[in-house]
Amino acid sequence: MSANCIESDTAIESWQNSVAVGNEVRSSEEQHALDRELLIASREFAVEQRAKSWWHLGTTLLAVLFFASVAGLGHAWWLRSLASLLTGLTLVRMFILYHDYQHHAILKHSRLANWILSLYGNLMLTPPSAWKHSHDYHHHHNSKLFGVDIGSFPIMTTENYRKASWSDRLAYRISRHPLVILLGYFPVFLYGMCICTAQRDPRRHWDAFTSLLIHFGFIAGCVWFSGWTTTMFVFLLPTWIATCAGTYLFYIQHNFPDAKIRDGEEWSYTHAALQSSSFLDLGPVMHWMTGNIGYHHVHHLNAKIPFYRLPEAMRALPPLQAPRKTSLKLRDIIACLNLKLWDEEQDRLITYAEAKLS
C-alpha cells in the first residue's frame, strides 16, 4: 500500500472517530486539525482516470451534436422543442467538463482537450481567463459577506441593508432578483463574463473579445445558412436554457435555507464546503445532465476531484454523508429564491418580509 493511501486511511479514521464524539465542543486548533485530516483524505479521489475523462468528453460531445441535429432537422415542432431542451441540458453537462478542466481536475496538459474546451467556453460566453479568474475567486471567498466577483450573488446583512442608500438597495435587489437567473444569458454571461470583464482589464482578458466574436459569429453563420427558425432551435434556445440552468444551479448551491455565512477569522475553507455548499438532491438522469455538480459540498472541499468521482468521495468520507440539502422541487425553488439577506442574530438567510424591510 502506498504512503498516500496510508495517509488517507489514517485521515478517514480520524474523521470517523471525530464523528463518534457527537456534539462535543472542540477548540479551534482541534477543529483545524480535523479539517486538515478531511482535506488529506479527499486527495485519494483527486486522481483522474484519463480514459474515463476522454470517454465522458467524447460521449457528451456526441450527445450535444445528436440533440442539436434533431432540433435542426426535425419536422414536428414538439420534437424540435424537446431536442432543443435536451441540447441545452447537455450543454450544461459540457460546461461541467469545461469547469473541471479549468480546475485541472481532468485532461490536464492535453492540447486537444484545451482546444475543444476553450472553443466551447468562448462559444458559450465564458472565456477561459475570465471564468477561471472569477471562479477561483469564488472558491476562496465562498459564503463570505464580502468579496463578491462576477458570477457570484452578493449577500448583505440586515443591518448593512438598513444603512445602505436607496441606490445601493436598488442595485442589491436587482442583483438578487429571479429575473437575473431567468435571463442569465444577458446579465451574467454576455455582460458580466464578457463585456464587463473586457472593459475592466482588456489586456488580461482579451479572450472576452474573442468570445463575443465567436458567439455572435456562430449565430450569424447559422442564420445565413439555415435561417432564424433553425438557429433558434439549434443554438439560441439551448443557450438560454443552459445559461438559465447554470445561473440557477450556482445560486441554489450557496443560497439555501440551511446555508451558513461566516466572515473574518470564523471563515474556513472546509466550513464553507460543508456548511455553505449544498447537496442538490437529483435523480440519476439530472445528475448526468448536470455533471454531478449537485455534489457541490464535495466539489468545494476539493476542486481537483473529477466530477465523475464526486459520488465515490461522498460514499467513502463520513463527514460528507450528512450534507445540507436542497432540490428542484417547486417549494424548495421558491424557498431559495426568497432568501435575500443574512441575519446575524438568527444566523440564517431570511426574506425581505422577515426582515420587515421595504
C-alpha positions as CSV (number, residue, x, y, z in Angstrom):
1,M,0.0,0.0,0.0
2,S,1.3,3.4,-0.9
3,A,2.2,6.1,1.6
4,N,-0.6,8.3,0.2
5,C,-3.2,5.5,0.8
6,I,-2.0,5.0,4.3
7,E,-2.1,8.8,5.0
8,S,-5.6,8.9,3.5
9,D,-6.8,5.9,5.5
10,T,-5.5,7.5,8.7
11,A,-7.3,10.7,7.9
12,I,-10.6,8.9,7.3
13,E,-10.2,7.0,10.6
14,S,-9.6,10.3,12.4
15,W,-12.7,11.8,11.0
16,Q,-14.7,8.7,11.8
17,N,-13.5,9.0,15.4
18,S,-14.4,12.7,15.5
19,V,-18.0,11.9,14.3
20,A,-18.4,9.5,17.2
21,V,-17.6,12.3,19.6
22,G,-21.0,13.8,18.6
23,N,-21.6,17.4,19.5
24,E,-18.6,17.8,21.8
25,V,-17.2,21.3,21.8
26,R,-13.8,21.4,20.3
27,S,-11.1,24.1,20.3
28,S,-10.3,25.9,17.1
29,E,-6.9,24.1,17.0
30,E,-8.7,20.7,17.2
31,Q,-11.2,21.7,14.6
32,H,-8.5,22.9,12.2
33,A,-6.7,19.6,12.7
34,L,-9.8,17.6,11.8
35,D,-10.4,19.8,8.8
36,R,-6.9,19.1,7.6
37,E,-7.4,15.4,8.1
38,L,-10.5,15.6,5.9
39,L,-8.7,17.5,3.2
40,I,-5.9,14.9,3.2
41,A,-8.5,12.1,3.0
42,S,-10.1,13.8,-0.1
43,R,-6.8,13.7,-2.0
44,E,-7.3,10.0,-2.7
45,F,-10.2,10.9,-5.0
46,A,-8.5,13.9,-6.7
47,V,-6.8,11.5,-9.2
48,E,-8.1,11.5,-12.7
49,Q,-8.9,8.3,-14.6
50,R,-7.7,9.6,-18.0
51,A,-9.6,7.1,-20.2
52,K,-12.8,7.8,-18.3
53,S,-12.3,11.6,-18.8
54,W,-12.0,11.2,-22.6
55,W,-15.0,8.9,-22.6
56,H,-17.1,11.5,-20.8
57,L,-15.9,14.3,-23.1
58,G,-16.5,12.2,-26.3
59,T,-19.9,11.0,-25.3
60,T,-21.1,14.4,-24.1
61,L,-20.0,16.0,-27.4
62,L,-21.8,13.3,-29.4
63,A,-24.9,13.9,-27.2
64,V,-24.8,17.6,-27.9
65,L,-24.4,17.1,-31.6
66,F,-27.1,14.5,-31.8
67,F,-29.8,16.5,-30.0
68,A,-28.8,19.7,-31.9
69,S,-29.1,17.8,-35.2
70,V,-32.6,16.6,-34.2
71,A,-33.5,20.2,-33.2
72,G,-32.3,21.5,-36.5
73,L,-33.6,18.8,-38.9
74,G,-36.7,17.6,-37.2
75,H,-40.1,18.4,-38.7
76,A,-42.6,18.3,-35.8
77,W,-42.4,21.4,-33.5
78,W,-42.8,19.3,-30.4
79,L,-39.8,17.1,-31.4
80,R,-37.6,20.1,-32.2
81,S,-38.6,21.8,-28.9
82,L,-37.8,18.6,-26.9
83,A,-34.5,18.2,-28.8
84,S,-33.7,21.9,-28.1
85,L,-34.3,21.4,-24.4
86,L,-32.1,18.3,-24.3
87,T,-29.4,20.2,-26.2
88,G,-29.5,22.9,-23.6
89,L,-29.2,20.3,-20.7
90,T,-26.3,18.5,-22.4
91,L,-24.6,21.9,-22.8
92,V,-24.8,22.2,-19.0
93,R,-23.0,18.9,-18.7
94,M,-20.5,20.1,-21.3
95,F,-19.9,23.1,-19.1
96,I,-19.0,20.9,-16.1
97,L,-16.3,19.2,-18.2
98,Y,-15.0,22.7,-19.1
99,H,-15.3,23.7,-15.4
100,D,-13.3,20.6,-14.3
101,Y,-10.7,21.3,-17.0
102,Q,-10.2,24.8,-15.7
103,H,-9.7,23.4,-12.2
104,H,-7.0,21.0,-13.6
105,A,-9.2,18.1,-12.4
106,I,-9.4,16.4,-15.9
107,L,-7.3,16.2,-19.1
108,K,-4.5,18.4,-17.8
109,H,-1.8,19.2,-20.3
110,S,-3.9,17.9,-23.2
111,R,-3.7,20.2,-26.2
112,L,-6.7,18.6,-27.9
113,A,-8.8,18.9,-24.8
114,N,-7.6,22.5,-24.4
115,W,-8.6,23.3,-28.0
116,I,-12.1,21.6,-27.7
117,L,-13.0,23.0,-24.3
118,S,-11.6,26.5,-24.9
119,L,-13.7,26.7,-28.1
120,Y,-16.7,25.6,-26.0
121,G,-16.0,28.2,-23.3
122,N,-15.7,31.0,-25.8
123,L,-18.8,29.9,-27.8
124,M,-20.8,29.9,-24.6
125,L,-19.7,33.3,-23.4
126,T,-17.4,32.0,-20.6
127,P,-13.9,33.0,-21.9
128,P,-11.2,30.9,-20.1
129,S,-9.4,33.8,-18.5
130,A,-12.5,35.5,-17.2
131,W,-14.1,32.3,-16.0
132,K,-11.0,31.0,-14.2
133,H,-10.3,34.3,-12.5
134,S,-13.9,34.6,-11.3
135,H,-14.4,31.0,-10.3
136,D,-11.1,30.7,-8.4
137,Y,-12.0,33.8,-6.5
138,H,-15.4,32.3,-5.7
139,H,-13.8,29.1,-4.3
140,H,-11.5,31.2,-2.0
141,H,-14.3,33.5,-0.8
142,N,-17.3,31.2,-0.9
143,S,-20.1,32.4,1.6
144,K,-18.4,35.4,2.9
145,L,-20.1,38.7,3.4
146,F,-17.7,40.5,1.0
147,G,-15.5,39.5,-1.9
148,V,-18.3,39.2,-4.5
149,D,-16.9,38.9,-8.0
150,I,-18.6,38.4,-11.4
151,G,-20.7,35.3,-11.3
152,S,-21.4,35.4,-7.6
153,F,-24.5,36.7,-5.8
154,P,-23.9,39.5,-3.3
155,I,-25.0,39.0,0.3
156,M,-25.9,41.9,2.7
157,T,-26.7,41.6,6.3
158,T,-30.0,43.1,7.5
159,E,-28.0,45.8,9.3
160,N,-26.0,46.8,6.2
161,Y,-29.1,46.8,4.1
162,R,-30.8,49.2,6.6
163,K,-27.9,51.6,6.4
164,A,-27.5,51.4,2.6
165,S,-28.5,54.2,0.3
166,W,-31.6,53.8,-1.8
167,S,-29.4,53.3,-4.9
168,D,-27.3,50.6,-3.2
169,R,-30.5,48.9,-2.1
170,L,-31.9,49.0,-5.6
171,A,-28.7,47.6,-7.1
172,Y,-28.8,44.8,-4.5
173,R,-32.4,44.0,-5.1
174,I,-31.8,43.8,-8.9
175,S,-28.7,41.6,-8.5
176,R,-30.7,39.0,-6.5
177,H,-33.9,39.2,-8.4
178,P,-35.1,35.9,-10.0
179,L,-35.1,37.6,-13.4
180,V,-31.3,37.8,-13.3
181,I,-31.4,34.0,-13.2
182,L,-34.1,33.6,-15.8
183,L,-32.3,36.0,-18.1
184,G,-28.8,34.8,-17.1
185,Y,-27.8,34.7,-20.7
186,F,-27.6,38.5,-20.8
187,P,-26.7,39.9,-17.3
188,V,-24.4,37.1,-16.1
189,F,-22.8,35.7,-19.3
190,L,-23.0,38.3,-22.0
191,Y,-22.5,41.4,-19.8
192,G,-20.8,40.0,-16.7
193,M,-18.4,37.5,-18.1
194,C,-17.6,39.2,-21.4
195,I,-18.4,42.9,-21.7
196,C,-17.7,43.9,-18.1
197,T,-14.6,41.8,-17.9
198,A,-13.2,43.2,-21.2
199,Q,-13.8,46.8,-20.0
200,R,-12.2,46.1,-16.6
201,D,-9.0,44.6,-17.9
202,P,-8.8,44.3,-21.7
203,R,-5.1,43.1,-21.7
204,R,-5.6,40.3,-19.2
205,H,-9.0,39.2,-20.5
206,W,-8.5,39.7,-24.3
207,D,-10.3,36.4,-24.9
208,A,-13.5,38.1,-23.8
209,F,-13.5,39.9,-27.1
210,T,-12.7,36.6,-28.8
211,S,-15.7,35.0,-27.1
212,L,-18.1,37.7,-28.3
213,L,-16.8,37.3,-31.9
214,I,-17.1,33.5,-31.8
215,H,-20.5,33.6,-30.2
216,F,-22.2,36.2,-32.5
217,G,-20.2,34.9,-35.5
218,F,-21.7,31.5,-34.9
219,I,-25.2,32.9,-34.7
220,A,-24.7,34.9,-37.9
221,G,-23.4,31.8,-39.7
222,C,-26.4,29.8,-38.5
223,V,-28.8,32.4,-39.7
224,W,-27.0,32.8,-43.0
225,F,-27.1,29.1,-43.8
226,S,-30.2,27.9,-42.0
227,G,-32.4,30.8,-41.2
228,W,-33.7,32.2,-37.9
229,T,-36.0,29.3,-37.0
230,T,-33.3,26.7,-37.2
231,T,-30.9,29.0,-35.4
232,M,-33.4,29.4,-32.6
233,F,-33.9,25.7,-32.1
234,V,-30.3,24.7,-32.6
235,F,-28.4,27.4,-30.7
236,L,-30.4,30.3,-29.2
237,L,-32.9,28.4,-27.2
238,P,-30.4,25.8,-25.9
239,T,-28.0,28.6,-24.9
240,W,-30.7,30.3,-23.0
241,I,-31.7,27.0,-21.3
242,A,-28.1,26.3,-20.4
243,T,-27.3,29.7,-19.1
244,C,-30.5,29.9,-17.1
245,A,-29.9,26.5,-15.6
246,G,-26.3,27.2,-14.9
247,T,-27.1,30.5,-13.2
248,Y,-29.7,28.9,-11.0
249,L,-27.5,26.0,-10.1
250,F,-24.8,28.4,-9.0
251,Y,-27.4,30.3,-6.9
252,I,-29.1,27.4,-5.2
253,Q,-25.9,25.7,-4.2
254,H,-24.9,28.7,-1.9
255,N,-28.3,30.4,-1.2
256,F,-30.5,27.9,0.6
257,P,-32.3,27.8,4.0
258,D,-29.6,25.9,5.9
259,A,-26.6,27.8,4.5
260,K,-24.2,29.4,7.0
261,I,-22.3,32.6,6.2
262,R,-19.1,33.3,8.0
263,D,-16.5,36.1,7.8
264,G,-13.1,37.0,9.0
265,E,-11.4,34.5,11.3
266,E,-14.6,32.5,11.6
267,W,-14.4,31.6,7.9
268,S,-12.6,28.4,6.8
269,Y,-12.3,26.6,3.5
270,T,-13.7,23.4,5.0
271,H,-16.6,25.1,6.8
272,A,-17.6,26.8,3.6
273,A,-17.6,23.5,1.8
274,L,-19.6,21.5,4.4
275,Q,-21.9,24.2,5.8
276,S,-22.3,26.7,3.0
277,S,-22.4,24.5,-0.1
278,S,-25.4,22.3,-0.7
279,F,-26.1,18.8,-2.0
280,L,-28.6,19.1,-4.7
281,D,-30.8,16.0,-4.5
282,L,-31.4,14.9,-8.1
283,G,-32.2,11.7,-9.8
284,P,-29.6,9.8,-12.0
285,V,-30.7,11.5,-15.2
286,M,-30.4,15.0,-13.9
287,H,-27.1,14.1,-12.1
288,W,-25.8,13.0,-15.6
289,M,-27.1,16.2,-17.3
290,T,-25.6,18.4,-14.6
291,G,-22.3,16.5,-14.4
292,N,-22.7,15.7,-10.7
293,I,-22.4,19.4,-9.8
294,G,-25.2,18.7,-7.2
295,Y,-22.4,17.1,-5.1
296,H,-21.3,20.7,-4.6
297,H,-20.1,20.3,-1.0
298,V,-17.7,17.6,-2.2
299,H,-16.5,19.8,-5.0
300,H,-15.9,22.7,-2.7
301,L,-13.9,20.6,-0.3
302,N,-11.5,19.6,-3.1
303,A,-12.0,21.1,-6.5
304,K,-9.5,18.7,-8.1
305,I,-11.8,15.7,-7.7
306,P,-13.1,14.9,-11.2
307,F,-16.8,15.3,-11.5
308,Y,-17.3,11.5,-12.0
309,R,-15.6,10.7,-8.7
310,L,-17.6,13.1,-6.5
311,P,-20.3,10.4,-5.6
312,E,-17.4,8.0,-4.8
313,A,-15.8,10.5,-2.5
314,M,-19.1,11.2,-0.7
315,R,-19.7,7.5,-0.2
316,A,-16.2,7.0,1.3
317,L,-15.9,10.0,3.6
318,P,-18.4,10.0,6.5
319,P,-18.3,13.8,7.1
320,L,-19.7,14.3,3.6
321,Q,-22.6,12.0,4.1
322,A,-24.9,14.3,6.0
323,P,-24.9,17.4,3.7
324,R,-27.2,20.4,3.8
325,K,-29.7,19.5,1.0
326,T,-32.0,21.2,-1.4
327,S,-33.7,20.1,-4.5
328,L,-35.5,21.2,-7.7
329,K,-38.9,20.7,-6.1
330,L,-41.1,23.8,-6.6
331,R,-41.3,24.5,-2.8
332,D,-37.5,24.4,-2.5
333,I,-37.0,26.6,-5.5
334,I,-39.4,29.2,-4.1
335,A,-37.8,29.0,-0.7
336,C,-34.3,29.5,-2.1
337,L,-35.3,32.4,-4.4
338,N,-37.0,34.2,-1.5
339,L,-33.8,34.3,0.6
340,K,-32.3,37.8,0.4
341,L,-30.4,38.9,3.5
342,W,-28.1,37.4,6.2
343,D,-29.5,37.9,9.7
344,E,-26.6,37.7,12.1
345,E,-28.8,37.3,15.2
346,Q,-30.7,34.4,13.7
347,D,-27.6,33.0,12.0
348,R,-29.5,32.3,8.7
349,L,-30.6,33.8,5.4
350,I,-34.0,35.5,5.6
351,T,-36.5,37.1,3.3
352,Y,-37.2,40.8,3.0
353,A,-40.6,40.2,4.7
354,E,-38.9,38.5,7.6
355,A,-36.6,41.5,7.9
356,K,-39.6,43.8,7.7
357,L,-37.8,45.9,5.1
358,S,-39.3,47.7,2.2
